[in-house]
Amino acid sequence: MDLNGDKSIDLVSGSYDGPLSLFAGQVDRVFSAPDMLKDESGAKIQIDNATSVAPYDWNKDGKQDLVVGTISGRVWYLENAGGATFKPPVPLDIEDANDGGPCAVDWDQDGEMDLFLGQDNGRLRYFHGMKGGKKPSFDQVIEIFSDLTPLECEPIRALPGKKLDWAIARPRMRPKPYVCDFNGDGKKDLLIGDFCVLEGAPKELSSEDQARYEMLRGKQDDLRARAAKINDELAHATYKELGVEFGKKLTDEQSLKYTEIFDRLYQANTAIQQIDKELNEIFTELQPLMPPIDYHGFVWLCLGTK
C-alpha cells in the first residue's frame, strides 16, 4: 500500500507497546527505518498495547485509512488526514476482540469495506460492511471459527510415535487473517496465522515411569475438564449477578465489574481452588517426564469458492 502518498509501496506495523510505525518504501524494494505514525498535531499515536493494523481507503478519498485491533479488545478506525498523519481514532461499534487481528477488505465486491477479525480465544468473525456514517459500520456478522474450549488452549500433544505430527483441525489462538488470491484463480482466499503451544515427541521412559506418566496425564485431563465446567458455571453466575443476558456484549464499565465479580466468585469457589492446587502438584510431578514444549504458529489456507 502507499500510505504516505508518494507513489511508493510502504509497510505499516503495530507493536506490542502500541505505537504504529511506517516503513516508507524506497527504490529497489528497500524500506526506510521505522517512523512512528502521528496525528494532525504531530503527537505520536498511542491507542493501546499489542496493536495490529489493517489498511483500507474506507472513505474513498484516495488515502489509506487504518483499522487497528488492540489487546484490550476495542477496534479503532483512523482516518488518513494526508501525508501519513491521521485524525483522532474512533472506536468501531462491534463486539470487542481481545488481542484483535483485523483484515479490512471488500470481500463480496459490493464497494464497501468488510472486516475479518480474529481474537485471542481463537474466534474469527466476518463483518459485512454497510454504507453511510462517519466510520465503518456493519450489518451482518458471520462466525467462521468459534471460541476455543479451555482444553483446546492447552499444549497440543504430538501423536504417539510421531516427532512432528499433531492432530490440529483448525486455527488456534490469536488468529490473524489476511485476504489475497493465493492460488491465482481470480478468487479471494483467506490466510490465517495463529499461535499455539506444542509438545514434542514423548520421551523414552522406563516402563515404570511411563505408567506413572500416563496415570498423571489422565488425572490432569480429568481435572482440566472439571475446571472448564466450573469456569463456565462461574461465567454464567457472573452475568446473572450483573443482570445481563449471558454472552451479551458488555460496556466498559460492565467489563470491569465482570472481572471483579468473576474473581470474587473464583476465589470463593473451594472446588476450583482445590483443582488448581492439584493441577500444580501434578505438573510438578510431570515436568521431568514431559516432552519438550515449543511455542509455534501455523498459517492456514482457506481457498475461496466464488
N, C-alpha and C positions, 0 to 999 in steps of 0.2 A: 504494500500500500504506500501511497505518497501522503504522509501525514502533514508535512510542512509546506506542501505546495510548490516544491522546487523541481518537479518532474522526475525525481529520482525515487527509487523504491526504498522505503525506510522500514525499520523494525521498531516496535514499541513493546515494552515488557512491564509487568507488575513486579512486585518484590515481596519478600517475607516481611520486611519492615514497613511496607506500604507504599512508598513513593513510586510513581510511574516514570519510566525512563524511555527516552527516544534515542535510537541508534540511527542517526541520519545517513542515508545512502550516499555513497561517493561513486567515483568511476570504478570500472572493473570489479564490481560487486564487493567493494570494500565499504565498511561502515565506520563512522566516526565513533569516538569514545562516547559513552552514555551521557546524556544531558537530561536532568530531571525536568519533567513537564511542569509548566507553571500556569497560573490563572492570569486573567487580564491585568491584575495589579502587579504581576511579577512574583507573586508568592508561590512557593513550592506547593503542589497539590498533594495533600495528605488526607486520604479518606478514612482508611482503616488499615489493619495488618493483613498480610498474605493476600495481596491483590492479584487478580487475574483479569486480563484485559482483552476485549474484542473490538475491532474497528468496524464501523459501518456508517455510511453517509445517510443518516436517518431522515434529515430534513431536506435532502436532495439539493443542497446548495453548492455541491462540488467539493466540499471539505469533509474529511473523515472525522466523524464523531466517535465517541468511545462508550462501551458498556463495560462496567467494572464489577466483578464479584469480589467479596471480602470474606474474611474468616468468620466474622460475627453473623453473616447471613444476608445483610442488606445488599441489594443490587442497585447500582447507580448508573445514571446517564450523564455524560459530559458532552455538551455541545461545543464544537470547534469554533473558536472566535477568530481564527485565521493565524497563520504563521506558527502553528503548533502551540497556541495558547488556548485556554478553554474557559468557558463560563462556569459558574459555581455548579458543583454536582447536585443533581436532584435524584431522589430515590424512585425506583420503579414501583408501581402498585402491583407487586406479585409477592407470593409467599417467600419468606426468607429461605436462603440456601446456604447453610454454613460451609465455609471454605468453597464458595461458589465458583464454578468454572463456566463462563458464558461463551457462546459462539453465536454471533449475530449474522444472519443470512436470510435472503429471500428464498426460502426453501420451496414454496409452491409457486413461485414466479407470478405472484399477483401484484407486484410492485411495492409491497410493504415488508418491513423488516420483521422476520420471525426470530425466535430465540431458542437455542438449545442450552440447557442449564444443568450442570452436574453439581452434586454436593457431597459433603464428607461421608455421609452414611450410605453412599452408593447409588442414591436415587438420581435418575436422569430424566428430565422432562423437556417437552417441546411446547413452546408458547406461540400460538398463531397471532401474527400482528394484525392490527386494525388501523384504519385511517383516523386522523384527527388528533387534537390535543397538542400540548407543548412538549411532550416527551413520548417515547414509545409506549404503546398500550396494547393489550392483548384480549382476545375474546374467546379463546379456546385453549385448554391445556391437555396435553396427552402425556401420560406416563409411559416412558419407554422401558425403564428399569425401576423397580420398586426399591424400597429400603432393604439393605442387607439385614438379616437377622443377627442378633448378638453373636451367635455361634459362627456365622459366616464371616464375622470380623476377626475371629481368632486366627492364629497362624495356620496355614494350609499345609497339610501333611503330604509328603511325597507318597506316591503309590508304592505298595510293597514291592521290593526287588528292583525298583527303578531309581535312577540317580537324578534325572531331570524330567520328571513327568508328574504332573499334578492334575487332579480332577477338578478343573475350573470351568464352569459352564457360562459365566457371564463376567462383565467388568466388576471389579471390586471397589475399594474405597476411592474417594476423591476423583470421580470420573471427569476428565477434561475433554470436551467434544471439539471436533473440527470438521468442517464440510469442504469437500473438494471432489473432483471427478478422478478418483484414484485409478480406475482401470481404463480411462479414456473412451468410454462407451457413450458419452454425452449425457449421462445421468449423474445427479449428485449422490455422492456416497458419504458415509459418516465414519470418521475415525475417532476412537475414544482411547485416551490414555488413562491409566489407573495407578493405584498404589496398593500393594499387598505385602504380607509377611509370609515367607515360605520356609518350610522346614526341609532340610536336605535329606539325603538318603539315611535311613536308620543306621545307627552304629552297630558294629558287630559285638554282640553281648554274649556272655555266658548264658546257659540255659536258665540258671537261677536268676540272673539279672534281667533276662528277657521276660520271664514270668512276672517278676516284680514290676518291670516297666509296663507291661500290658495291664496289670492289676491297677496300678496308679493312674494310668491313662483312662481306664474305664471309670474310675472314681471321679477323675477330673471332668470327663464328658458329662457324667450324671450331674455333678454339682453345677456345671455351667448351664445345663438345660434348666435346672431348678432356679438358678439365679435369673435366667432370662424370663422365666414365667413370673417371678416375683417383681422384677423390674417393670414388666408390662402392667401388673396389677397396681404398682405404685404410681405409674404414669396415669392410669385411669382415675385413681383416687385423687391425684393432684389436680387433674382437670375438674373433677367433681367439686373439690374444695374451692377452686377458682370460680365455679359457677359457669363454666364454659363447656360446650359440647366437645367430646374427645376428638382430637385431631384437627380442630378448627384453628385457623391462623390466629396467633396471639399478638397483641400490641407489644411495643417495647416495655411498657410498664407491666403488662401481664407476664411477659417472658422473665423479667427479673423476679416477679412474685412466684412464678412457676419453679424457678431454680431454688428459691428459698423454701417453698413448701416441700418439693421433692427431696431436698437434702434432709429436711427435718424428719420426714416420714422414713427415709432410708436409714438414718441414724437410729430411729426408734424401733426399727424392724429387727427383732432379735434373730429371726431366721436368716435374713440376708447377711447380718453381721457374722453369724456362725459359719455360713457358707464362705464368706470372704476369708475368714480365719483358716478354714480347712483348705481352701484353694492355695493360700500362701504356703501352708505346711507341705502340701503335695508338690507344689512347684519346687520347693527347696530340695525335696527328696528326688524329684525327677531330673533336676538340672544336670547332674553328672551322667545321666543315661540318655539324655535327649540328643537328637540330631542337631547339627548347626543351623542357626537362623540366618536368613538372608532377607534384606529389605529390597523389594523388587517392584517393577512396574511393567505391565504389558500394554501393547497397543492392539486394539480390537478394530476390525473392519466390518462395517455393515454396508453391504452393497445396495445402492438404490435400485428400485424395480421400475420406476417410471419417471 
